[in-house]
Amino acid sequence: MSEQREAVDSMEVSRKQSIRSRLQRYFLLVSLSIIFLMSAFSLVYFYNTTMKESTSVIRNKLSLAEIFMDDKKKETEEYAKNLASQRSVQLGLELESGIKISEYLEGLEKGSTSFRVSVFNASGLLLTDSVVLSSGESALLQHALKGSVSTAPCQVNNLNMKTPAYVSAAPVMYNDEIIGVVMVSFIFVENQEFFMELSRNLECEMAIYTDASTVVSTGELPINLSLYKNIAYSGKTYEDLSLAASGLNEYKALVDESDFPVAVYRLYLSSIQYRKVFITAILVYIAIATVVTVLVISLILRISASILNPIDQLLQSVNIVRGGDLSHEVALQVQDEIGRLGYAFNELRSQLFDKIATIQDMNQSLERTVTERTATINTLNDKMKHYLSPQLYASIAGGERDASVDKHYRKRLTVFFSDVVNFTKTTESLEPEDLSGLLNSYLDSMAAIAQKYGGTIDKYVGDAVMIFFGDPEFTSDKDHAVRAVKMAMEMQESLISFRERWRRNGIENPFHVRVGINTGYCTVGNFGSETKMDYTIIGNNVNMAARFEAAAEPDTILMSPETYMLVNDEIECVVAGEYSLKGITGTIKGYRPVRVKNARSQVEFAKVTSRGELIYPEKPVDLKLLSSKERRNLLLSIKETFDEIKDAKLQVNAKPVVKNLDEDEGKAKKV
């Protein structure tokens, strides 16, 4: 302890690791992080707002441009209809005089808009200017000759090149007959002033392209061929919006009636004004962040000093008390939490000695209590082991199984039932003390064998025993069935020596036990209430095992076909018969185990040793279960034993004995 105290006293805290330095760094880091995050959020928000506003502006301008263009398209159509209704045009068509029509058209006032007018007769022949029609104009002409007024964007031939235009074709009617067609074209390249006026009204630059070539432009607005094709053949509006040098661009494709691209027009709005606003906002944010940072640093220094100075005083007082001077009091002038800490330390100092003594007494008392409780728990655990199967006890003690009635499982188990035949008759001839000793010795032996084969003892019901394999420990269905049958066979063998011992002790009616075994799916878990429960299994297959046990003969084992199918590879079995069991329609086969395959014969024969001693096993042999080889060996053993006994008598008693033996032998032969 003294070495630790010296080490603490000699420990030096670097400036970097001091609370003051760390507190200032943390405060500064948090403050700057907040300033940075707020600035970043504000700038991102402002940038997005600016982009949203500029996008809305350029889209609105595109909508206005579409309105102006549609108005010009309608104006072209109205002009074509008006000309078609003029009597002068009708007379020119009746006379088929292109000169008259041309003179009339030249005298018309068209205002500031330049239209190109062509007149065709009812056969579609051009009567005015010699113009080669494009495919789009030809389609409109055919519609008009059928009586329809058609207006659409088209590429028209102008100065030996194709250029976009709005073209309208209207039929000329006279006496309800079509006598010709008037075609009016608003050619974009010939109406530059219209687009300049439109650009001024929209306060943005404008351009129209055909095959990536500029037809009309109010500024330097080139376009590459790839972009032109993407816009023209998609037929959709395309946006290129940026606050950088590219600015805000909206592209719109013009298509004819067959959705063939005629041209692409573009609106361009400079982003300089938006960039200026955004850059100004950045400069303002930087200035505000700088001022706030300076204020935060000065505030951090003042706050850290107000917190850490009282802590330094408290630390000095703690070192004095730690040195053994419990009379020293901490004197702090602050009334905050640190001041309360100093007051609490003074109270702690005054009570420290008494508390230490009390704690020592409590520790000693606690150690004694823990020792006593541990002994009690160990004793209780030793007693509880006798009320639970070893597997279940280990599962509960290891925390693998909960003591809850809500946990149930469906598992394939092998179920064993055994019962003492005529147990009531046996109990009537015994005193209660003898009966309890007899029953306990029998159950102890059966439990030891069950534990040897890993069976879970479910319950004892008087003289009946219920055991199952497959839970809580699981290996395989076949292993469970084989272990259950081997266990039953060993139990039957052990009862032979028990019965002989009981007979020697004067018990007239020793135990004869019958066994039933079945394999199938059961429900296993805790059943009962929260205050009293049993770990057991239920289901039809449990009842089936009990019914096989009731149908078995005394001192035999009767098992179901399901169990037989699992064990017949290792255990030789015979068909015991067909049984009609309660709850099952028809009959069902029962099987009886005979012996374990590849094991020594279970039938031991009597024999006489070379010293003249007769040895025979104390166990019954069911003759119906013997194989042909065992029957032959048994007969030979009986004959050899008879001959040995006969020869021994002749050597001892001479002729009278031989006579008697002959008489006896004659009787034996008669028998």
C-alpha positions in Angstrom: 0.0 0.0 0.0 2.8 2.4 0.9 4.5 1.7 -2.4 1.3 2.4 -4.3 0.9 5.7 -2.4 4.5 6.7 -3.2 3.9 5.9 -6.9 0.8 8.0 -6.9 2.5 10.9 -5.2 5.5 10.8 -7.6 3.2 10.6 -10.7 3.4 13.7 -12.8 0.6 14.7 -15.1 1.7 16.1 -18.4 0.1 19.3 -19.7 -1.4 17.4 -22.6 -3.0 14.8 -20.3 -4.2 17.2 -17.7 -8.0 17.6 -17.2 -7.7 21.3 -18.0 -6.1 20.6 -21.3 -8.5 17.8 -22.2 -11.5 19.8 -21.2 -10.4 22.8 -23.3 -9.8 20.5 -26.3 -13.1 18.7 -25.9 -15.0 22.0 -25.5 -13.2 23.5 -28.5 -13.7 20.3 -30.6 -17.5 20.2 -29.8 -18.0 23.9 -30.5 -16.1 23.9 -33.8 -17.9 20.7 -34.8 -21.2 22.4 -34.2 -20.1 25.5 -36.0 -18.9 23.5 -39.0 -21.9 21.3 -39.1 -24.3 24.3 -38.9 -22.3 26.1 -41.6 -22.2 23.1 -43.9 -25.9 22.4 -43.4 -26.7 26.1 -44.1 -24.5 26.2 -47.2 -25.9 22.9 -48.5 -29.4 24.1 -47.8 -28.8 27.5 -49.5 -27.1 25.8 -52.5 -30.1 23.5 -52.9 -32.5 26.4 -52.5 -30.6 28.4 -55.2 -30.6 25.4 -57.5 -34.3 24.8 -57.0 -35.1 28.5 -57.6 -32.9 28.7 -60.8 -34.4 25.4 -62.1 -37.9 26.7 -61.5 -37.0 30.0 -63.4 -35.6 28.2 -66.4 -38.5 25.8 -66.6 -41.0 28.6 -66.4 -39.1 30.4 -69.2 -39.3 27.2 -71.3 -43.1 27.0 -70.7 -43.4 30.7 -71.8 -41.3 30.0 -74.8 -43.6 27.1 -75.7 -46.6 29.3 -75.3 -45.1 31.9 -77.7 -44.2 29.3 -80.2 -47.7 27.7 -80.1 -49.1 31.2 -80.6 -47.0 31.6 -83.7 -48.1 28.2 -84.9 -51.7 29.1 -84.4 -51.1 32.5 -86.2 -49.7 30.6 -89.2 -52.8 28.4 -89.3 -55.2 31.3 -89.0 -53.3 33.1 -91.8 -53.7 30.0 -94.0 -57.4 29.7 -93.3 -57.9 33.5 -93.9 -56.2 33.3 -97.3 -58.2 30.2 -98.2 -61.4 32.1 -97.6 -60.3 35.1 -99.8 -62.4 35.5 -103.0 -59.3 36.7 -104.9 -57.5 33.4 -104.2 -60.6 31.4 -105.2 -60.9 33.3 -108.5 -57.3 32.8 -109.3 -57.7 29.0 -108.7 -60.8 28.9 -110.9 -58.9 30.6 -113.6 -55.7 28.6 -112.7 -53.8 31.8 -113.0 -50.7 31.7 -110.8 -49.8 35.3 -111.9 -53.1 36.7 -110.5 -52.7 34.9 -107.2 -49.1 36.0 -106.9 -50.0 39.7 -107.6 -52.7 39.4 -104.9 -50.4 37.9 -102.4 -47.7 40.5 -102.9 -50.2 43.3 -102.1 -51.1 41.8 -98.7 -49.8 43.4 -95.5 -48.1 40.8 -93.4 -46.8 43.0 -90.6 -43.5 42.2 -89.0 -43.8 38.5 -89.6 -42.6 37.0 -92.8 -44.7 34.1 -94.2 -44.1 32.1 -97.3 -47.3 31.4 -99.2 -47.8 28.7 -101.9 -51.1 27.9 -103.7 -51.9 24.6 -105.3 -54.8 23.5 -107.5 -57.1 20.6 -106.8 -54.6 18.3 -108.4 -51.8 19.4 -106.1 -49.9 21.4 -108.8 -48.1 24.5 -107.6 -49.5 27.7 -109.2 -47.2 30.2 -107.4 -43.5 30.1 -106.7 -41.6 27.1 -107.9 -40.7 25.4 -104.6 -39.7 21.8 -104.1 -41.8 20.4 -101.2 -40.3 18.4 -98.4 -41.9 15.2 -97.2 -43.6 16.9 -94.3 -45.1 19.6 -96.6 -46.3 16.9 -99.0 -48.0 15.1 -96.2 -49.8 18.3 -95.1 -50.8 19.0 -98.7 -52.4 15.6 -99.0 -54.4 16.2 -95.7 -55.6 19.5 -97.1 -56.7 18.0 -100.4 -58.9 15.7 -98.3 -60.6 18.7 -96.6 -58.5 18.9 -93.4 -56.6 21.9 -92.1 -53.2 20.7 -90.9 -50.5 22.6 -89.1 -47.2 21.1 -87.9 -43.4 21.8 -87.6 -41.7 20.7 -90.8 -38.3 21.0 -92.5 -38.8 23.1 -95.6 -36.5 23.8 -98.6 -35.1 27.3 -98.4 -32.1 28.5 -100.4 -31.2 25.0 -101.3 -31.1 23.8 -97.7 -33.6 22.4 -95.3 -34.7 24.7 -92.5 -37.4 24.3 -89.7 -40.7 26.1 -90.0 -44.3 26.0 -88.9 -46.3 24.9 -92.0 -50.1 25.1 -92.3 -52.1 23.8 -95.3 -55.8 24.9 -95.6 -58.2 23.7 -98.4 -59.9 26.4 -100.6 -63.6 25.6 -100.9 -66.0 26.8 -103.6 -69.6 25.5 -103.9 -68.6 22.8 -101.3 -65.8 21.6 -103.5 -62.1 21.7 -103.0 -60.6 23.8 -105.8 -57.1 24.2 -104.3 -54.9 24.4 -101.2 -53.2 27.4 -99.6 -49.9 26.5 -97.7 -48.4 29.1 -95.4 -44.9 28.6 -93.9 -43.4 30.5 -91.0 -39.7 29.9 -91.7 -37.6 30.3 -88.5 -34.4 31.6 -90.3 -36.4 34.3 -92.1 -37.9 35.6 -88.8 -34.8 36.3 -86.7 -36.5 39.4 -85.3 -39.3 37.3 -83.8 -36.8 35.1 -81.8 -34.8 38.2 -80.8 -38.0 39.7 -79.3 -38.9 36.4 -77.7 -35.4 36.3 -76.1 -35.7 39.8 -74.8 -39.1 39.0 -73.3 -37.9 35.9 -71.6 -34.6 37.6 -70.5 -32.5 34.6 -71.7 -30.6 33.5 -74.8 -32.3 31.3 -77.3 -31.2 29.0 -80.2 -32.8 26.6 -82.7 -30.7 23.8 -84.3 -31.2 21.4 -87.2 -28.8 18.4 -87.4 -26.6 20.1 -84.8 -26.3 23.2 -87.0 -27.5 26.5 -85.6 -30.5 27.9 -87.6 -31.5 30.8 -85.2 -29.4 32.1 -82.3 -29.4 35.1 -80.1 -25.9 34.4 -78.8 -23.0 32.0 -79.1 -24.8 28.8 -78.2 -23.2 25.8 -80.1 -24.4 22.2 -79.6 -22.6 18.9 -80.3 -24.1 16.2 -82.6 -24.3 13.6 -79.8 -26.4 15.8 -77.5 -28.5 16.9 -80.5 -29.4 13.3 -81.4 -30.2 12.4 -77.8 -32.6 15.2 -77.5 -34.1 15.1 -81.0 -34.8 11.3 -81.1 -36.0 11.1 -77.5 -38.6 13.7 -78.0 -38.3 14.8 -74.3 -37.2 17.9 -72.5 -33.6 17.7 -71.5 -32.0 19.8 -68.7 -28.4 20.8 -68.1 -28.4 22.8 -64.9 -25.3 24.0 -63.2 -24.1 27.0 -61.2 -20.7 26.6 -62.9 -19.8 28.0 -66.3 -22.3 25.8 -68.3 -25.2 27.7 -66.7 -28.8 26.7 -66.9 -30.0 25.0 -70.1 -33.3 23.7 -71.2 -33.7 21.8 -74.5 -36.9 20.9 -76.3 -37.4 18.8 -79.4 -39.8 19.9 -82.3 -41.3 16.9 -84.1 -43.7 16.7 -87.0 -47.0 14.8 -87.1 -45.2 11.4 -87.5 -42.9 12.2 -84.5 -39.9 12.8 -86.8 -37.5 15.3 -85.3 -37.6 18.6 -87.1 -35.4 20.8 -84.9 -34.3 21.4 -81.3 -34.7 24.7 -79.6 -32.7 25.7 -76.5 -33.1 28.3 -73.7 -29.9 29.4 -71.9 -29.8 31.4 -68.6 -26.5 32.5 -67.2 -25.8 31.4 -63.6 -23.5 34.3 -62.8 -26.1 36.1 -60.7 -26.7 32.9 -58.7 -23.0 32.2 -58.2 -22.5 35.7 -56.9 -25.3 35.3 -54.3 -23.8 31.9 -53.3 -20.2 33.2 -53.0 -21.5 36.1 -51.0 -23.2 33.7 -48.6 -20.0 31.7 -48.2 -18.0 34.8 -47.3 -20.7 35.8 -44.8 -20.7 32.4 -43.2 -16.9 32.4 -43.0 -16.9 35.8 -41.2 -19.6 34.7 -38.8 -17.8 31.4 -38.1 -14.6 33.2 -37.4 -16.2 35.6 -34.9 -18.1 32.8 -33.2 -14.9 30.7 -32.9 -13.1 33.5 -31.2 -15.9 34.0 -28.7 -16.1 30.2 -28.1 -12.4 29.9 -27.3 -12.5 32.8 -24.8 -15.6 31.3 -23.2 -14.0 27.9 -23.0 -11.0 29.3 -21.2 -13.2 31.0 -18.6 -15.4 28.0 -18.1 -12.5 25.5 -17.7 -10.9 27.8 -15.1 -14.1 28.1 -13.1 -14.5 24.3 -13.0 -10.9 23.1 -12.6 -9.6 25.5 -9.9 -11.9 24.2 -7.2 -11.0 20.6 -8.4 -7.3 21.4 -7.8 -8.1 22.6 -4.2 -10.2 19.5 -3.6 -7.3 17.3 -4.8 -4.8 19.0 -2.5 -7.2 18.4 0.5 -7.7 14.7 -0.5 -3.9 14.2 -0.5 -3.7 15.6 3.0 -6.4 13.3 4.3 -4.9 10.4 2.4 -1.7 11.1 4.3 -3.5 10.4 7.6 -4.7 13.8 8.7 -8.4 13.2 9.1 -8.9 16.6 10.9 -8.2 18.5 7.7 -11.3 20.1 6.2 -11.9 21.1 2.6 -12.6 24.8 2.2 -14.2 25.6 -1.1 -15.8 29.0 -1.9 -18.1 27.7 -4.7 -21.7 26.8 -4.2 -22.1 24.5 -7.1 -21.8 20.7 -7.5 -18.1 20.8 -6.8 -18.8 22.7 -3.5 -21.3 20.0 -2.6 -18.6 17.5 -3.4 -16.3 19.2 -0.9 -19.0 19.2 1.7 -19.7 15.5 1.1 -16.0 14.8 1.4 -15.8 16.4 4.8 -18.7 14.2 6.0 -17.1 11.2 4.5 -13.8 12.0 6.3 -15.6 12.2 9.7 -17.4 8.9 9.2 -14.6 7.0 7.5 -13.1 5.4 10.6 -16.5 4.1 11.9 -17.4 2.8 8.5 -14.2 0.9 8.1 -14.8 -1.0 11.4 -18.4 -1.6 10.5 -17.4 -3.0 7.1 -14.9 -5.3 8.6 -17.5 -6.7 11.0 -20.0 -7.1 8.1 -17.4 -8.9 6.0 -16.8 -11.5 8.7 -20.5 -12.0 9.2 -21.0 -12.2 5.5 -18.3 -14.8 5.1 -19.9 -17.0 7.8 -23.4 -16.6 6.2 -22.0 -17.5 2.8 -20.3 -20.6 4.2 -23.5 -21.7 5.9 -25.7 -21.0 2.9 -23.2 -22.8 0.6 -23.3 -25.9 2.8 -27.1 -25.7 2.9 -27.3 -25.4 -0.9 -24.9 -28.3 -1.4 -26.9 -30.5 1.0 -30.2 -29.5 -0.8 -28.6 -30.3 -4.2 -27.5 -33.7 -3.0 -31.0 -34.5 -1.8 -32.6 -33.1 -5.0 -30.5 -35.5 -7.1 -32.6 -38.4 -5.7 -35.8 -36.8 -7.0 -34.6 -36.1 -10.6 -33.1 -38.2 -13.3 -29.3 -37.6 -13.7 -29.8 -36.2 -17.2 -32.6 -33.8 -16.2 -30.6 -32.7 -13.1 -27.5 -32.0 -15.1 -29.6 -30.1 -17.7 -31.2 -27.9 -15.1 -28.0 -27.3 -13.1 -26.1 -26.4 -16.3 -28.8 -23.8 -17.3 -29.7 -25.7 -20.5 -33.3 -26.2 -19.5 -35.7 -23.6 -18.0 -38.2 -24.4 -15.2 -41.1 -23.2 -17.2 -44.4 -24.8 -18.2 -44.4 -22.9 -21.5 -41.5 -24.9 -23.0 -42.6 -28.1 -24.8 -41.0 -30.0 -27.7 -42.0 -32.6 -30.2 -39.4 -35.3 -30.3 -39.1 -38.9 -31.5 -38.5 -41.0 -28.3 -38.3 -44.6 -27.3 -40.6 -45.2 -24.4 -40.2 -48.1 -21.8 -42.9 -49.3 -19.5 -42.5 -52.1 -16.9 -44.9 -53.5 -14.4 -44.8 -56.3 -11.8 -47.3 -59.1 -12.5 -49.7 -59.8 -9.6 -48.1 -57.2 -7.5 -51.2 -57.1 -5.2 -50.9 -60.8 -4.5 -47.3 -60.4 -3.5 -48.1 -57.5 -1.2 -50.8 -59.4 0.7 -48.3 -61.9 1.9 -45.7 -59.4 3.1 -45.4 -57.0 6.0 -45.2 -53.3 5.0 -41.5 -53.2 6.1 -40.6 -56.2 4.0 -42.6 -55.0 1.1 -40.9 -51.5 1.1 -37.4 -53.2 1.3 -38.3 -55.6 -1.5 -39.7 -52.8 -3.7 -36.8 -50.4 -3.0 -34.2 -53.1 -3.8 -36.0 -53.9 -7.1 -36.3 -50.2 -8.1 -32.7 -49.5 -7.1 -31.5 -52.3 -9.4 -33.7 -51.1 -12.2 -32.6 -47.5 -11.8 -28.9 -48.5 -11.9 -29.4 -50.4 -15.1 -31.4 -47.5 -16.6 -28.6 -45.1 -15.6 -26.0 -47.5 -17.2 -27.8 -47.3 -20.6 -28.5 -43.5 -20.3 -32.3 -43.7 -20.0 -34.3 -40.9 -18.4 -36.4 -42.2 -15.6 -39.7 -40.4 -15.9 -41.6 -41.7 -12.9 -42.3 -44.6 -10.5 -46.0 -45.4 -10.1 -45.9 -48.0 -7.3 -44.3 -51.0 -8.9 -44.4 -49.6 -12.4 -41.5 -47.9 -14.0 -41.6 -45.4 -17.0 -38.3 -44.6 -18.8 -37.6 -42.9 -22.1 -34.7 -42.3 -24.4 -34.0 -39.2 -26.6 -34.3 -36.3 -24.2 -32.7 -34.3 -22.7 -29.7 -36.1 -24.3 -30.1 -37.0 -28.0 -27.8 -39.2 -30.1 -29.9 -41.0 -32.8 -33.3 -42.7 -33.0 -31.6 -46.1 -33.6 -29.2 -45.7 -30.7 -32.1 -44.8 -28.4 -34.1 -47.9 -29.4 -31.1 -50.3 -29.1 -30.2 -49.0 -25.7 -33.8 -49.3 -24.5 -34.1 -52.9 -25.6 -30.7 -53.9 -24.2 -31.6 -52.2 -20.9 -34.9 -54.2 -20.8 -33.0 -57.5 -21.5 -30.5 -56.8 -18.8 -33.3 -56.0 -16.4 -35.0 -59.3 -17.1 -31.7 -61.2 -16.6 -31.1 -59.4 -13.3 -34.6 -60.3 -12.0 -33.6 -64.0 -12.3 -31.0 -63.7 -9.6 -33.3 -61.4 -7.6 -36.1 -64.1 -7.6 -33.7 -66.8 -6.5 -32.4 -64.6 -3.6 -36.0 -63.7 -2.6 -36.9 -67.4 -2.6 -34.0 -68.2 -0.3 -35.3 -65.4 2.0 -38.7 -67.0 2.2 -40.7 -64.9 -0.2 -43.2 -67.1 -1.8 -44.3 -64.8 -4.7 -41.2 -63.1 -6.1 -41.5 -60.4 -8.7 -42.3 -61.3 -12.4 -42.1 -58.3 -14.6 -43.4 -57.6 -18.1 -42.1 -54.9 -20.3 -43.5 -52.8 -23.2 -41.4 -50.7 -25.6 -42.5 -48.3 -28.3 -40.8 -45.6 -30.5 -42.6 -42.5 -31.9 -43.1 -38.8 -31.6 -44.1 -37.5 -28.1 -44.5 -34.1 -26.5 -41.8 -33.6 -23.8 -41.5 -30.8 -21.4 -42.7 -29.4 -18.1 -46.3 -29.9 -17.2 -48.2 -28.6 -14.3 -48.3 -25.1 -12.6 -45.7 -22.6 -11.8 -45.6 -23.9 -8.2 -45.6 -27.6 -8.9 -44.6 -29.2 -12.2 -43.3 -32.5 -13.6 -40.9 -33.1 -16.4 -42.6 -35.9 -18.4 -43.8 -37.0 -21.8 -47.3 -37.3 -23.2 -48.9 -38.5 -26.4 -50.4 -41.5 -28.2 -47.0 -43.2 -28.5 -46.6 -43.1 -24.7 -50.0 -44.8 -24.3 -48.9 -47.3 -27.0 -45.9 -48.4 -25.0 -48.1 -48.9 -21.9 -50.5 -51.0 -23.9 -47.7 -53.2 -25.2 -46.6 -53.7 -21.6 -50.1 -54.7 -20.6 -50.2 -57.3 -23.5 -46.8 -58.8 -22.7 -46.4 -62.2 -21.0 -44.7 -62.3 -17.5 -40.9 -62.1 -17.7 -41.0 -61.1 -21.4 -40.4 -58.0 -23.4 -42.9 -56.9 -26.1 -42.0 -54.1 -28.5 -43.7 -52.3 -31.3 -42.9 -52.6 -35.1 -41.4 -49.1 -35.0 -38.9 -50.2 -32.3 -38.2 -53.5 -34.1 -37.3 -51.7 -37.3 -34.7 -49.7 -35.5 -33.1 -52.6 -33.5 -33.3 -55.7 -35.8 -29.8 -55.0 -37.2 -28.3 -55.5 -33.8 -30.8 -57.6 -31.8 -32.3 -60.9 -33.0 -36.1 -60.8 -32.5 -39.1 -63.0 -33.1 -42.7 -62.3 -33.8 -44.6 -62.7 -30.4 -48.0 -62.5 -32.1 -50.6 -60.1 -33.3 -52.4 -58.0 -30.7 -55.6 -56.0 -30.6 -54.7 -52.9 -28.6 -57.1 -50.3 -27.2 -57.4 -47.3 -29.5 -56.0 -49.0 -32.6 -58.1 -50.4 -35.4 -57.3 -54.0 -36.3 -54.3 -56.0 -35.0 -50.7 -55.0 -34.7 -47.6 -57.2 -34.6 -45.6 -57.5 -31.4 -41.9 -58.5 -31.4 -39.8 -60.2 -28.6 -36.0 -59.7 -28.4 -34.1 -63.0 -28.2 -30.4 -62.2 -28.0 -27.9 -59.6 -29.1 -26.4 -60.5 -32.4 -22.7 -61.4 -32.6 -22.7 -62.1 -28.9 -22.1 -65.2 -26.9 -25.1 -67.5 -26.6 -27.5 -66.5 -23.9 -28.3 -70.2 -23.1 -25.8 -71.8 -20.8 -26.1 -75.6 -20.5 -25.5 -77.8 -17.4 -22.2 -79.7 -17.4 -20.0 -81.9 -15.1 -16.4 -80.9 -14.6 -13.4 -83.2 -14.5 -13.5 -83.2 -10.7 -17.0 -84.6 -10.7 -18.7 -81.2 -9.9 -22.1 -80.4 -11.5 -22.5 -76.8 -12.7 -25.7 -75.4 -14.1 -27.0 -71.8 -14.5 -29.6 -70.3 -12.3 -31.8 -68.9 -15.0 -34.9 -70.1 -16.9 -34.7 -71.0 -20.6 -37.7 -70.4 -22.8 -37.7 -73.4 -25.1 -39.9 -71.7 -27.6 -37.2 -69.1 -28.2 -34.3 -71.5 -28.8 -32.7 -71.8 -32.2 -32.3 -75.2 -33.7 -28.6 -75.2 -32.9 -29.2 -74.3 -29.3 -31.9 -77.1 -29.0 -29.4 -79.7 -30.3 -26.7 -78.4 -27.9 -29.1 -78.5 -25.0 -30.1 -82.2 -25.7 -26.4 -83.2 -25.9 -25.7 -81.4 -22.7 -28.6 -83.2 -20.9 -27.4 -86.6 -22.2 -23.8 -86.0 -21.2 -24.9 -84.8 -17.8 -27.1 -87.9 -17.4 -24.3 -90.2 -18.4 -21.9 -88.5 -15.9 -24.4 -88.9 -13.0 -25.1 -92.5 -14.0 -21.4 -93.4 -14.1 -20.7 -91.7 -10.8 -23.5 -93.8 -9.0 -22.2 -97.1 -10.5 -18.7 -96.5 -9.1 -19.9 -95.8 -5.6 -22.9 -98.2 -5.0 -22.0 -101.3 -7.2 -24.7 -103.7 -8.3 -27.7 -102.8 -6.2 -27.3 -99.3 -7.4 -27.0 -100.5 -10.9 -30.3 -102.4 -10.6 -32.0 -99.4 -9.2 -30.5 -97.3 -11.9 -31.7 -99.8 -14.4 -35.1 -99.6 -13.0 -35.0 -95.9 -12.9 -33.6 -95.9 -16.4 -36.4 -98.1 -17.5 -38.9 -95.7 -16.0 -37.1 -92.9 -17.6 -37.3 -94.6 -20.9 -41.0 -95.1 -20.4 -41.4 -91.5 -19.6 
